[in-house]
């Protein structure tokens, strides 16, 4: 690394130093830098845990984060050199974290927020970071897989060899060097991704493209169905739906100027379609309870499907009045589009009539 001396138009080398020489600690300094500024690892990460030690075994991981795909990211930090065993240590932590449920992750993040005095709400922050609209969306993508990032000034050749092999065999691992440089009385911190290097990633484009094709093929069926649903509703009714093409559900706007929204879903794993009205606000909750208590039988008869009132699994403030349409494996999903839309129109008209003609009183 060099700096330009403008007076003589020459480059002057900036001297590399060590964290040890500058009395910079692993936990007090480097981990804190990453915790407060995770962007230095050259990607968007949400830090949700620091010095986490609540495993059954007496071990502690340095930093725990979530990336934009919902993967848990285990970040292992070493001050000046990794030594020869940090790879196995990180793999152990990844295996432990693979068993964490969405509720476990939420609780870890809540503890982290409390410990660090952050003024955010854990569930809302996770949903915002991952760009999901509700708990179902959050639960569908969080911790489906895990990643490892190893950070150190110098990474042992043995570690680099193992990490290269892991990456080549589709284990998501990254090695990042973090080096201090001294300029007069100031320190400059530089980071550089070592593994995977650009060239190595290029070699694996074909393999990754095949994997991505499979994912896209699955998502295309879901997104194609929901796009057709959203387009029809937007063009043929007075209700509006937004769909970004990346989720297994789409969200409708406010219904009847009440704190109610229609949610349209397609669970390929569960092999069913769903339509539900939901609310996490008291007025909306009371409306849904009354609709279920007084009109569930009539509504089920009109739709020819059972109606059920469901509370959120994690957020108990969320109420949903749900209709489920099972999908037959022997039929194309396209065969269900008109049936699904007809069911929604009947659902919408019924609730609209009930609320407009016989207003439901709420506290």
C-alpha positions as a printed Julia matrix, in Angstrom:
363×3 Matrix{Float64}:
   0.0     0.0     0.0
   1.3     3.42   -0.98
   0.45    7.09   -0.53
   1.2     9.88   -2.95
   3.6    12.63   -1.9
   2.25   15.57   -3.86
   5.3    17.73   -3.33
   7.59   15.43   -5.35
   4.97   13.32   -7.14
   6.32   10.08   -5.7
   4.67    7.08   -4.1
   5.74    6.34   -0.57
   5.19    2.9     0.89
   2.9     2.72    3.9
   4.39    0.41    6.46
   2.39   -2.6     7.52
   2.26   -3.16   11.25
   0.63   -5.68   13.61
  -2.25   -5.5    16.02
   0.05   -6.8    18.77
   2.51   -3.93   18.32
  -0.32   -1.42   18.63
  -1.92   -3.11   21.65
  -5.11   -3.86   19.71
  -7.07   -6.81   21.06
  -9.11   -9.42   19.28
 -12.3    -9.04   21.29
 -12.1    -5.42   22.41
 -11.11   -3.99   19.07
 -11.34   -6.17   15.95
 -14.62   -7.86   16.91
 -16.04   -4.48   17.88
 -15.09   -2.99   14.51
 -16.89   -5.79   12.7
 -19.83   -5.68   15.09
 -20.35   -1.96   14.52
 -19.33   -1.86   10.85
 -19.97   -5.29    9.27
 -19.6    -3.68    5.81
 -15.83   -4.06    6.19
 -16.42   -7.72    5.26
 -17.64   -6.41    1.88
 -21.26   -7.49    2.11
 -24.51   -6.62    3.87
 -24.73   -8.42    7.19
 -26.95   -7.98   10.23
 -25.0    -8.81   13.39
 -27.31  -10.66   15.82
 -24.88  -12.13   18.36
 -21.51  -11.41   19.95
 -19.53  -13.85   22.08
 -22.47  -16.26   22.0
 -21.92  -19.09   24.49
 -25.28  -20.77   25.1
 -24.51  -24.04   23.35
 -24.72  -27.29   25.33
 -20.94  -27.46   25.21
 -18.75  -24.84   26.87
 -17.72  -22.98   23.71
 -18.2   -19.46   22.43
 -18.38  -18.11   18.9
 -17.1   -14.62   18.15
 -19.83  -13.08   16.03
 -23.09  -14.35   14.6
 -24.81  -12.6    11.7
 -27.51  -13.04    9.07
 -26.94  -12.3     5.39
 -29.5   -10.98    2.91
 -30.52  -14.53    1.94
 -31.39  -15.42    5.54
 -28.32  -17.64    6.07
 -26.69  -17.65    9.48
 -23.1   -16.41    9.22
 -20.53  -17.63   11.73
 -17.69  -15.1    11.94
 -14.46  -16.28   13.56
 -11.86  -13.6    14.34
  -8.15  -14.06   15.09
  -5.89  -11.14   15.85
  -2.64  -11.62   13.97
  -2.57  -15.23   12.73
  -5.2   -17.93   12.61
  -3.06  -20.86   13.68
  -3.97  -24.27   12.3
  -7.31  -25.13   13.92
  -9.71  -22.24   13.36
 -11.31  -24.02   10.39
 -12.48  -26.95   12.52
 -13.62  -24.56   15.22
 -15.74  -22.63   12.74
 -17.21  -25.84   11.3
 -18.21  -26.95   14.81
 -20.03  -23.67   15.39
 -21.76  -23.95   12.0
 -23.0   -27.42   12.93
 -24.29  -26.13   16.27
 -26.03  -23.2    14.59
 -27.68  -25.42   11.99
 -30.05  -26.62   14.73
 -31.2   -23.14   15.74
 -34.9   -22.51   15.12
 -36.32  -19.14   14.04
 -37.4   -18.63   17.66
 -33.87  -19.41   18.89
 -32.46  -16.86   16.47
 -35.0   -14.25   17.53
 -34.07  -14.78   21.19
 -30.33  -14.55   20.43
 -30.93  -11.26   18.64
 -33.13   -9.95   21.45
 -30.33  -10.69   23.95
 -27.82   -8.96   21.68
 -30.05   -5.88   21.38
 -30.52   -5.72   25.15
 -26.81   -6.22   25.91
 -25.75   -3.49   23.49
 -28.52   -1.01   24.32
 -29.85   -0.87   20.76
 -33.17    0.88   20.18
 -34.67   -1.6    17.72
 -37.28   -4.36   17.91
 -35.78   -7.72   16.98
 -38.62   -9.17   14.91
 -39.22   -5.96   12.97
 -35.5    -5.49   12.31
 -35.12   -9.05   10.99
 -38.17   -8.69    8.74
 -36.95   -5.34    7.43
 -33.4    -6.58    6.77
 -34.65   -9.69    4.93
 -37.41   -7.75    3.14
 -40.25  -10.04    4.23
 -43.77   -8.97    5.11
 -44.72  -11.36    7.89
 -43.55  -14.16   10.16
 -44.3   -16.85    7.62
 -42.0   -15.16    5.16
 -39.32  -14.85    7.81
 -39.57  -18.48    8.9
 -39.43  -19.67    5.3
 -35.95  -18.26    4.61
 -34.13  -17.87    7.91
 -31.31  -20.34    8.68
 -32.02  -22.62    5.73
 -28.25  -22.81    5.44
 -25.13  -21.57    7.21
 -21.96  -19.77    6.16
 -18.53  -19.21    7.67
 -16.29  -16.15    7.51
 -12.76  -16.39    8.94
 -11.05  -13.06    9.64
  -7.38  -12.57   10.58
  -4.31  -10.53    9.69
  -2.54  -13.66    8.44
  -4.37  -16.86    7.55
  -2.33  -20.02    7.89
  -1.65  -21.89    4.64
  -3.17  -25.01    6.14
  -6.38  -23.1     6.81
  -6.39  -21.68    3.27
  -5.98  -25.16    1.85
  -8.86  -26.57    3.88
 -11.11  -23.58    3.14
 -10.4   -23.81   -0.59
 -11.37  -27.48   -0.54
 -14.53  -26.71    1.43
 -15.5   -23.95   -0.98
 -14.87  -26.2    -3.97
 -17.23  -28.74   -2.39
 -20.05  -26.22   -1.95
 -19.46  -25.3     1.69
 -20.05  -21.55    1.86
 -16.85  -20.28    3.47
 -14.94  -17.04    3.08
 -11.51  -15.94    4.32
 -10.84  -12.23    4.8
  -7.54  -10.66    5.78
  -7.65   -7.56    7.97
  -4.36   -5.66    8.14
  -3.24   -2.52    9.98
  -0.96    0.03    8.35
   0.75    2.9    10.14
   0.74    6.42    8.7
   2.47    8.84   11.03
   0.43    8.5    14.23
  -2.63    7.05   12.55
  -3.66    3.48   11.75
  -5.31    2.5     8.5
  -7.26   -0.78    8.42
  -7.47   -2.65    5.14
  -9.51   -5.79    4.37
  -9.14   -8.18    1.47
 -11.13  -11.27    0.53
  -8.74  -14.17   -0.01
 -11.15  -17.07   -0.44
 -12.99  -17.35   -2.7
 -10.79  -15.34   -5.08
 -12.38  -14.11   -8.28
 -10.62  -16.7   -10.43
 -11.73  -19.61   -8.27
 -15.31  -18.37   -8.36
 -15.07  -18.13  -12.16
 -14.07  -21.79  -12.39
 -17.3   -22.74  -10.62
 -19.73  -20.61  -12.58
 -21.08  -23.59  -14.48
 -21.73  -25.63  -11.35
 -23.37  -22.69   -9.57
 -25.46  -21.88  -12.64
 -26.91  -25.38  -12.59
 -27.83  -25.04   -8.91
 -29.35  -21.63   -9.51
 -31.34  -22.97  -12.45
 -32.94  -25.53  -10.19
 -33.87  -22.89   -7.65
 -35.2   -20.59  -10.34
 -37.24  -23.42  -11.87
 -38.94  -24.06   -8.52
 -39.45  -20.35   -7.85
 -40.79  -19.72  -11.33
 -43.79  -21.95  -10.73
 -44.6   -20.15   -7.48
 -43.87  -16.66   -8.79
 -45.71  -17.33  -12.07
 -48.82  -18.35  -10.19
 -48.7   -15.39   -7.81
 -47.92  -12.92  -10.6
 -50.99  -14.14  -12.48
 -53.08  -13.77   -9.33
 -51.76  -10.25   -8.59
 -52.24   -9.09  -12.19
 -55.8   -10.34  -12.35
 -56.79   -8.78   -9.03
 -55.15   -5.45   -9.9
 -56.77   -5.29  -13.33
 -60.22   -6.67  -12.56
 -61.09   -5.61   -9.02
 -60.88   -2.51   -6.84
 -58.35   -4.24   -4.59
 -54.6    -3.84   -5.07
 -51.85   -6.41   -4.58
 -48.08   -6.02   -4.72
 -45.74   -8.83   -5.64
 -41.97   -8.59   -6.09
 -41.53  -12.05   -7.59
 -39.18  -13.38   -4.89
 -41.49  -14.81   -2.23
 -44.01  -17.6    -1.89
 -46.72  -15.09   -1.0
 -47.92  -11.64   -2.03
 -49.47   -8.92    0.05
 -52.65   -6.99   -0.58
 -53.28   -3.41    0.42
 -55.44   -2.16    3.26
 -58.94   -3.61    3.0
 -62.07   -1.45    3.5
 -59.91    1.19    5.19
 -59.52   -1.2     8.12
 -56.29   -2.62    9.61
 -56.81   -5.74    7.5
 -54.79   -7.13    4.59
 -55.31  -10.07    2.29
 -52.31  -12.37    1.91
 -52.08  -14.75   -1.06
 -49.8   -17.76   -0.72
 -48.52  -20.83   -2.52
 -46.62  -23.36   -0.42
 -44.97  -25.76   -2.81
 -43.5   -27.75    0.05
 -46.89  -28.1     1.75
 -48.68  -28.55   -1.58
 -51.42  -26.01   -0.88
 -52.67  -22.56   -1.78
 -53.86  -20.12    0.84
 -55.84  -16.9     1.14
 -56.21  -15.12    4.42
 -57.14  -11.83    6.0
 -54.71  -10.81    8.72
 -54.12   -8.11   11.3
 -51.88   -7.48   14.31
 -53.82   -4.39   15.4
 -56.59   -4.63   18.0
 -59.37   -3.3    15.74
 -58.44   -5.79   13.02
 -58.06   -8.62   15.53
 -61.57   -8.02   16.86
 -63.02   -7.91   13.35
 -61.41  -11.25   12.52
 -62.64  -12.81   15.78
 -66.21  -11.67   15.11
 -66.1   -12.85   11.51
 -64.98  -16.25   12.74
 -67.49  -16.47   15.6
 -70.56  -15.25   13.72
 -69.97  -15.89   10.03
 -67.47  -18.75    9.69
 -70.14  -21.34    8.78
 -71.74  -19.11    6.13
 -68.37  -18.12    4.7
 -67.17  -21.73    4.54
 -70.41  -22.72    2.81
 -69.99  -19.96    0.23
 -66.33  -20.77   -0.47
 -66.75  -24.56   -0.19
 -63.61  -24.62    1.94
 -63.09  -24.61    5.69
 -62.27  -21.3     7.35
 -60.03  -21.19   10.42
 -58.82  -18.43   12.71
 -55.1   -18.83   13.36
 -52.7   -16.88   15.56
 -49.08  -16.24   14.62
 -46.71  -18.92   15.86
 -44.2   -16.4    17.18
 -46.13  -13.13   17.08
 -49.23  -13.86   19.14
 -50.63  -10.44   18.19
 -51.11  -11.61   14.61
 -54.5   -13.09   13.72
 -55.31  -14.73   10.38
 -58.63  -15.92    8.96
 -57.39  -18.61    6.62
 -58.76  -20.67    3.75
 -56.6   -23.53    2.43
 -56.9   -25.09   -1.03
 -55.0   -28.37   -1.36
 -53.15  -28.94   -4.64
 -53.47  -32.28   -6.42
 -50.09  -33.63   -7.61
 -51.73  -34.87  -10.8
 -52.89  -31.4   -11.83
 -50.94  -28.44  -13.15
 -50.85  -25.39  -10.92
 -52.33  -23.45  -13.85
 -55.52  -25.46  -13.4
 -55.97  -23.79  -10.02
 -55.63  -20.16  -11.03
 -59.29  -19.52  -11.86
 -60.51  -21.57   -8.88
 -58.2   -19.59   -6.62
 -59.33  -16.23   -8.02
 -63.02  -17.17   -7.78
 -62.46  -18.16   -4.14
 -60.82  -14.82   -3.4
 -63.62  -12.84   -5.07
 -66.23  -14.72   -3.01
 -64.18  -14.21    0.17
 -63.71  -10.51   -0.52
 -67.36   -9.89   -1.46
 -68.64  -11.75    1.6
 -66.52   -9.82    4.09
 -67.19   -6.55    2.29
 -70.96   -7.13    2.47
 -70.88   -8.1     6.13
 -68.79   -5.12    7.22
 -70.56   -2.52    5.05
 -74.16   -3.64    5.61
 -73.9    -4.88    9.19
 -70.93   -3.11   10.73
 -69.14   -5.29   13.26
 -68.7    -3.44   16.48
 -65.24   -3.53   18.02
 -64.1    -2.23   21.41
